[in-house]
Amino acid sequence: MKMKMKKCKSCREYTIEDKCPYCGGDLGEVFPPKYSPEDKYGKYRRKLKKELSLEDLNERNIHKNTGRS
């Protein structure tokens, strides 16, 4: 059995189910982007990844300081 990631065409949520568990919409298969040595969007992906990791660290520190996990 192959498990492929799917994306809802309506609400754009990801799942491995046959129907969207969030809205019941139709799903389409998700394919990775083709490799290109001229990565036009790499700069933006790296920036977003850095911002998200900083937000995650800040959230962990807030929970650590308040005693929540």
N, C-alpha and C positions, 0 to 999 in steps of 0.2 A: 504494500500500500504506500503510495507516494503522498507525502504531506507537503502541500504547496501553500505558501502564504497567498491569501486572496484579499482584495480590497473592495469594499462596498462602493458601488457606482453612485449611490445617493448620498450617504453620510460620510464617505471616504474613510471609514474605520477599517482596520486590518483584522483578519480572523483566519482560522483554518477550517471553519465550519462550511457547510454547503449553502446556507442562507445567512444573511447578516443577523447576528443576535441582538443588535441594537435597534435596527429599524425594519428588518425583514426584507430589505432590498436585494437586488441582484448583485452578484459578485463577479469580479474579473480577476484573472491571474495577474500577479505582480512579477515583472521581470526586472532584473538589475540593469542599470544603464550600461551601454556599451563602453568599453575601454577606449579612451582617447588620450594620446600623449599631450594634447592641447586641452587640458581640463579647464573649461571656461568657468565652472562653478565651484572649483575646489577651494578657492579663497573664501567663498561664502559658507561652505560646509564646515571648514576648519574654524571659522569665526563663530558659527552657531554652536559647534561642539564645545568650544572653549567657554562660551557664555553659559551654556547649559550645565557644564561641569562646575563652573563657579557658583551658579544658583544652587546646585545640589550641595556643594560644600557649605554655603551660607545656611541652607536649610538644616543641614546636619548640625552645624554649630548652634543654631537657635534651639533645636531640640535637646542638644547636649546640655546647654546652659539652663534650660527650664526643667530638665529631668525627665522629659518625655523621650520615647524611642521611636 
